[in-house]
Amino acid sequence: MISNSNEPWKEAGITGRTRIERLLYNRSSEKLIAVVLEELEEVPVLARLYYRCVGESTYRPVPTQNILDSYADAVSCDDSGFVVYNVMRYRPPTPGVREFGADWIGVSRFNLLTGYSEIVVDASKIRPALPYASGWVSSILSAHADGSGAICSVGLEKSGEDGAIVDLEYFVFEVSFTRGLVREIAALPNVFL
């Protein structure tokens, strides 16, 4: 439950109406990463990341590109100073619709030593073999210790002759951050299982 206090973690550098979802540790950089759920006015709860050195007490935010970005599935890469996460961007409701939509932006990698963030996988790197036309990373299951890739569940779309999506299937794939889909590990016939 989100605390009734307006900013329960302010003294630790975590601002806003938040609750801590979980804590990660990156061995290589000796940093803690807090996965924080933030509640904004009239917006879905957003996942944010904050980090600090183990010898400090104040967290710094991992920068967001857009106020409606949410960072899901954060995983620490233990042999490097990286944390990787899935970026979803919420869209405000359109007229006549009460709920927010969301778009997958990509998998991002944040360097805990330099503060540099980059999208390492987006739709252009998900180049599935036929009969699939496009896809996205639906969740990150684990990451390579060196930060070069991850094991992910991936949704792949089949398109009809008119370009409309006619089918959607899910798989577990090894994903390289330089080459995209590398190896299918398993089909997920029950969507997420």
C-alpha atoms as a printed R data frame, in Angstrom:
    type eleno elety resid chain resno       x       y       z
1   ATOM     1    CA   MET     A     1   0.000   0.000   0.000
2   ATOM     2    CA   ILE     A     2   1.214   3.496  -0.787
3   ATOM     3    CA   SER     A     3   1.907   5.478   2.366
4   ATOM     4    CA   ASN     A     4  -0.501   8.207   3.457
5   ATOM     5    CA   SER     A     5   2.471  10.519   3.962
6   ATOM     6    CA   ASN     A     6   3.105  12.732   0.961
7   ATOM     7    CA   GLU     A     7   6.792  11.804   0.734
8   ATOM     8    CA   PRO     A     8   7.691   8.872   3.019
9   ATOM     9    CA   TRP     A     9  11.250   8.402   1.637
10  ATOM    10    CA   LYS     A    10  12.223  12.066   1.105
11  ATOM    11    CA   GLU     A    11  15.133  11.902   3.576
12  ATOM    12    CA   ALA     A    12  16.609   9.056   1.502
13  ATOM    13    CA   GLY     A    13  16.356  11.150  -1.695
14  ATOM    14    CA   ILE     A    14  13.252   9.377  -3.024
15  ATOM    15    CA   THR     A    15  10.574  11.960  -3.667
16  ATOM    16    CA   GLY     A    16   6.851  11.757  -4.274
17  ATOM    17    CA   ARG     A    17   4.087   9.471  -3.020
18  ATOM    18    CA   THR     A    18   5.987   6.212  -3.231
19  ATOM    19    CA   ARG     A    19   6.503   2.743  -1.895
20  ATOM    20    CA   ILE     A    20   9.561   0.546  -2.247
21  ATOM    21    CA   GLU     A    21   8.802  -2.528  -4.349
22  ATOM    22    CA   ARG     A    22  12.207  -4.228  -3.997
23  ATOM    23    CA   LEU     A    23  15.909  -3.630  -3.632
24  ATOM    24    CA   LEU     A    24  18.680  -4.841  -5.958
25  ATOM    25    CA   TYR     A    25  22.431  -4.965  -5.387
26  ATOM    26    CA   ASN     A    26  25.056  -4.536  -8.106
27  ATOM    27    CA   ARG     A    27  28.245  -6.241  -6.956
28  ATOM    28    CA   SER     A    28  30.566  -4.687  -9.560
29  ATOM    29    CA   SER     A    29  29.667  -1.066  -8.741
30  ATOM    30    CA   GLU     A    30  28.789  -1.710  -5.084
31  ATOM    31    CA   LYS     A    31  25.509   0.116  -5.561
32  ATOM    32    CA   LEU     A    32  21.984  -0.492  -4.318
33  ATOM    33    CA   ILE     A    33  19.079   0.002  -6.715
34  ATOM    34    CA   ALA     A    34  15.633   0.704  -5.289
35  ATOM    35    CA   VAL     A    35  12.648  -0.184  -7.463
36  ATOM    36    CA   VAL     A    36  10.073   2.382  -6.402
37  ATOM    37    CA   LEU     A    37   6.376   2.625  -7.258
38  ATOM    38    CA   GLU     A    38   5.276   6.253  -7.580
39  ATOM    39    CA   GLU     A    39   1.719   7.484  -7.501
40  ATOM    40    CA   LEU     A    40   1.025  10.648  -9.480
41  ATOM    41    CA   GLU     A    41  -2.282  12.486  -9.728
42  ATOM    42    CA   GLU     A    42  -4.647  10.873 -12.253
43  ATOM    43    CA   VAL     A    43  -1.878   8.673 -13.694
44  ATOM    44    CA   PRO     A    44  -1.251   4.914 -13.297
45  ATOM    45    CA   VAL     A    45   1.321   3.899 -10.671
46  ATOM    46    CA   LEU     A    46   4.753   4.192 -12.317
47  ATOM    47    CA   ALA     A    47   7.880   2.156 -11.557
48  ATOM    48    CA   ARG     A    48  10.977   4.297 -11.043
49  ATOM    49    CA   LEU     A    49  14.594   3.412 -10.223
50  ATOM    50    CA   TYR     A    50  16.865   5.079  -7.674
51  ATOM    51    CA   TYR     A    51  20.459   4.122  -6.831
52  ATOM    52    CA   ARG     A    52  23.147   4.850  -4.260
53  ATOM    53    CA   CYS     A    53  26.600   3.679  -3.167
54  ATOM    54    CA   VAL     A    54  26.497   1.228  -0.280
55  ATOM    55    CA   GLY     A    55  28.399   3.710   1.930
56  ATOM    56    CA   GLU     A    56  25.908   6.532   1.298
57  ATOM    57    CA   SER     A    57  22.379   7.067   2.545
58  ATOM    58    CA   THR     A    58  20.899   9.236  -0.229
59  ATOM    59    CA   TYR     A    59  19.523   7.778  -3.456
60  ATOM    60    CA   ARG     A    60  19.699   9.439  -6.875
61  ATOM    61    CA   PRO     A    61  17.027   8.867  -9.531
62  ATOM    62    CA   VAL     A    62  17.733   7.042 -12.764
63  ATOM    63    CA   PRO     A    63  16.649   9.774 -15.216
64  ATOM    64    CA   THR     A    64  13.406   9.401 -17.157
65  ATOM    65    CA   GLN     A    65  12.890  10.686 -20.692
66  ATOM    66    CA   ASN     A    66   9.189  11.320 -20.147
67  ATOM    67    CA   ILE     A    67   7.131  11.866 -16.990
68  ATOM    68    CA   LEU     A    68   4.880   8.960 -18.059
69  ATOM    69    CA   ASP     A    69   7.747   6.442 -18.452
70  ATOM    70    CA   SER     A    70   7.629   3.381 -16.199
71  ATOM    71    CA   TYR     A    71  10.663   1.140 -15.600
72  ATOM    72    CA   ALA     A    72   9.673  -2.517 -15.227
73  ATOM    73    CA   ASP     A    73  11.589  -5.781 -14.681
74  ATOM    74    CA   ALA     A    74  14.828  -4.185 -13.427
75  ATOM    75    CA   VAL     A    75  17.728  -6.659 -13.279
76  ATOM    76    CA   SER     A    76  21.287  -6.067 -12.044
77  ATOM    77    CA   CYS     A    77  24.220  -7.227 -14.187
78  ATOM    78    CA   ASP     A    78  26.630  -8.402 -11.482
79  ATOM    79    CA   ASP     A    79  29.905  -8.480 -13.443
80  ATOM    80    CA   SER     A    80  29.387  -4.966 -14.798
81  ATOM    81    CA   GLY     A    81  28.009  -1.720 -13.426
82  ATOM    82    CA   PHE     A    82  24.749  -2.035 -15.365
83  ATOM    83    CA   VAL     A    83  21.097  -2.370 -14.503
84  ATOM    84    CA   VAL     A    84  18.702  -3.209 -17.351
85  ATOM    85    CA   TYR     A    85  14.962  -2.594 -17.414
86  ATOM    86    CA   ASN     A    86  11.946  -2.482 -19.690
87  ATOM    87    CA   VAL     A    87  10.598   0.991 -20.514
88  ATOM    88    CA   MET     A    88   6.851   1.444 -20.961
89  ATOM    89    CA   ARG     A    89   5.378   4.866 -21.750
90  ATOM    90    CA   TYR     A    90   1.812   5.554 -20.700
91  ATOM    91    CA   ARG     A    91  -0.513   7.543 -22.962
92  ATOM    92    CA   PRO     A    92  -3.241   9.773 -21.545
93  ATOM    93    CA   PRO     A    93  -6.777   8.610 -22.310
94  ATOM    94    CA   THR     A    94  -8.268   9.706 -25.592
95  ATOM    95    CA   PRO     A    95 -11.684  11.379 -25.649
96  ATOM    96    CA   GLY     A    96 -14.338   8.879 -24.633
97  ATOM    97    CA   VAL     A    97 -11.801   6.488 -23.061
98  ATOM    98    CA   ARG     A    98 -11.189   6.584 -19.294
99  ATOM    99    CA   GLU     A    99  -8.037   4.486 -19.044
100 ATOM   100    CA   PHE     A   100  -4.424   5.088 -19.943
101 ATOM   101    CA   GLY     A   101  -2.797   3.053 -22.693
102 ATOM   102    CA   ALA     A   102   0.874   2.074 -22.747
103 ATOM   103    CA   ASP     A   103   3.513   1.608 -25.429
104 ATOM   104    CA   TRP     A   104   6.714  -0.403 -25.195
105 ATOM   105    CA   ILE     A   105   9.675   1.917 -25.759
106 ATOM   106    CA   GLY     A   106  12.446  -0.637 -25.361
107 ATOM   107    CA   VAL     A   107  14.945  -2.255 -23.043
108 ATOM   108    CA   SER     A   108  17.243   0.306 -21.446
109 ATOM   109    CA   ARG     A   109  20.648  -0.160 -19.841
110 ATOM   110    CA   PHE     A   110  21.820   2.256 -17.153
111 ATOM   111    CA   ASN     A   111  25.496   2.513 -16.205
112 ATOM   112    CA   LEU     A   112  25.641   2.885 -12.415
113 ATOM   113    CA   LEU     A   113  29.239   4.170 -12.587
114 ATOM   114    CA   THR     A   114  28.789   6.920 -15.201
115 ATOM   115    CA   GLY     A   115  25.061   7.717 -15.014
116 ATOM   116    CA   TYR     A   116  24.716   7.051 -18.761
117 ATOM   117    CA   SER     A   117  21.444   5.512 -19.953
118 ATOM   118    CA   GLU     A   118  20.676   4.084 -23.385
119 ATOM   119    CA   ILE     A   119  17.952   2.103 -25.119
120 ATOM   120    CA   VAL     A   120  19.718  -1.124 -26.128
121 ATOM   121    CA   VAL     A   121  16.749  -2.962 -27.677
122 ATOM   122    CA   ASP     A   122  13.777  -1.389 -29.405
123 ATOM   123    CA   ALA     A   123  11.353  -2.507 -32.118
124 ATOM   124    CA   SER     A   124  14.034  -2.081 -34.812
125 ATOM   125    CA   LYS     A   125  16.210  -4.764 -33.140
126 ATOM   126    CA   ILE     A   126  13.380  -7.272 -32.763
127 ATOM   127    CA   ARG     A   127  13.698  -8.768 -36.235
128 ATOM   128    CA   PRO     A   128  11.827 -12.054 -36.009
129 ATOM   129    CA   ALA     A   129  11.996 -14.740 -38.672
130 ATOM   130    CA   LEU     A   130   8.983 -15.273 -40.920
131 ATOM   131    CA   PRO     A   131   6.063 -15.710 -40.457
132 ATOM   132    CA   TYR     A   132   6.420 -13.033 -37.749
133 ATOM   133    CA   ALA     A   133   6.534  -9.384 -38.733
134 ATOM   134    CA   SER     A   134   7.315  -7.533 -35.498
135 ATOM   135    CA   GLY     A   135   7.583  -7.909 -31.760
136 ATOM   136    CA   TRP     A   136   8.488  -6.486 -28.368
137 ATOM   137    CA   VAL     A   137   9.984  -7.525 -25.065
138 ATOM   138    CA   SER     A   138   7.098  -8.160 -22.691
139 ATOM   139    CA   SER     A   139   9.343  -8.891 -19.675
140 ATOM   140    CA   ILE     A   140  12.988  -9.340 -18.711
141 ATOM   141    CA   LEU     A   141  13.573 -12.640 -16.909
142 ATOM   142    CA   SER     A   142  17.336 -12.335 -16.320
143 ATOM   143    CA   ALA     A   143  20.314 -10.410 -17.691
144 ATOM   144    CA   HIS     A   144  23.796 -11.433 -18.737
145 ATOM   145    CA   ALA     A   145  26.282 -10.641 -15.990
146 ATOM   146    CA   ASP     A   146  28.343  -8.490 -18.391
147 ATOM   147    CA   GLY     A   147  25.308  -6.432 -19.491
148 ATOM   148    CA   SER     A   148  25.467  -7.585 -23.121
149 ATOM   149    CA   GLY     A   149  22.058  -9.251 -23.291
150 ATOM   150    CA   ALA     A   150  19.145 -10.776 -21.449
151 ATOM   151    CA   ILE     A   151  16.679 -13.624 -21.351
152 ATOM   152    CA   CYS     A   152  13.251 -12.162 -22.120
153 ATOM   153    CA   SER     A   153   9.685 -13.105 -22.827
154 ATOM   154    CA   VAL     A   154   8.903 -11.712 -26.261
155 ATOM   155    CA   GLY     A   155   5.602 -11.163 -28.024
156 ATOM   156    CA   LEU     A   156   5.781 -11.763 -31.781
157 ATOM   157    CA   GLU     A   157   3.099 -10.593 -34.226
158 ATOM   158    CA   LYS     A   158   2.019 -12.188 -37.484
159 ATOM   159    CA   SER     A   159   0.611  -9.811 -40.075
160 ATOM   160    CA   GLY     A   160  -1.895 -10.490 -42.818
161 ATOM   161    CA   GLU     A   161  -1.485  -9.412 -46.432
162 ATOM   162    CA   ASP     A   162  -3.041  -6.041 -45.596
163 ATOM   163    CA   GLY     A   163  -0.483  -5.481 -42.803
164 ATOM   164    CA   ALA     A   164  -3.041  -5.927 -40.018
165 ATOM   165    CA   ILE     A   165  -2.000  -8.077 -37.062
166 ATOM   166    CA   VAL     A   166  -3.657 -11.476 -37.363
167 ATOM   167    CA   ASP     A   167  -1.957 -13.410 -34.555
168 ATOM   168    CA   LEU     A   168   0.244 -12.880 -31.515
169 ATOM   169    CA   GLU     A   169   2.446 -15.514 -29.886
170 ATOM   170    CA   TYR     A   170   4.829 -15.395 -26.914
171 ATOM   171    CA   PHE     A   171   8.259 -16.986 -26.538
172 ATOM   172    CA   VAL     A   172  11.280 -16.924 -24.235
173 ATOM   173    CA   PHE     A   173  14.309 -15.676 -26.197
174 ATOM   174    CA   GLU     A   174  17.919 -14.896 -25.545
175 ATOM   175    CA   VAL     A   175  18.251 -11.276 -26.682
176 ATOM   176    CA   SER     A   176  21.589  -9.681 -27.564
177 ATOM   177    CA   PHE     A   177  21.760  -5.924 -27.057
178 ATOM   178    CA   THR     A   178  23.724  -5.622 -30.303
179 ATOM   179    CA   ARG     A   179  22.109  -8.304 -32.524
180 ATOM   180    CA   GLY     A   180  18.523  -8.576 -31.241
181 ATOM   181    CA   LEU     A   181  16.842 -11.992 -31.045
182 ATOM   182    CA   VAL     A   182  19.557 -14.650 -30.799
183 ATOM   183    CA   ARG     A   183  18.008 -17.929 -29.726
184 ATOM   184    CA   GLU     A   184  14.515 -19.172 -28.995
185 ATOM   185    CA   ILE     A   185  14.510 -20.950 -25.648
186 ATOM   186    CA   ALA     A   186  10.851 -21.899 -25.330
187 ATOM   187    CA   ALA     A   187   7.411 -21.253 -26.769
188 ATOM   188    CA   LEU     A   188   4.815 -19.941 -24.310
189 ATOM   189    CA   PRO     A   189   1.524 -21.458 -25.504
190 ATOM   190    CA   ASN     A   190  -0.386 -20.101 -22.491
191 ATOM   191    CA   VAL     A   191   0.647 -16.487 -23.210
192 ATOM   192    CA   PHE     A   192   2.859 -15.816 -20.172
193 ATOM   193    CA   LEU     A   193   3.611 -19.391 -18.988
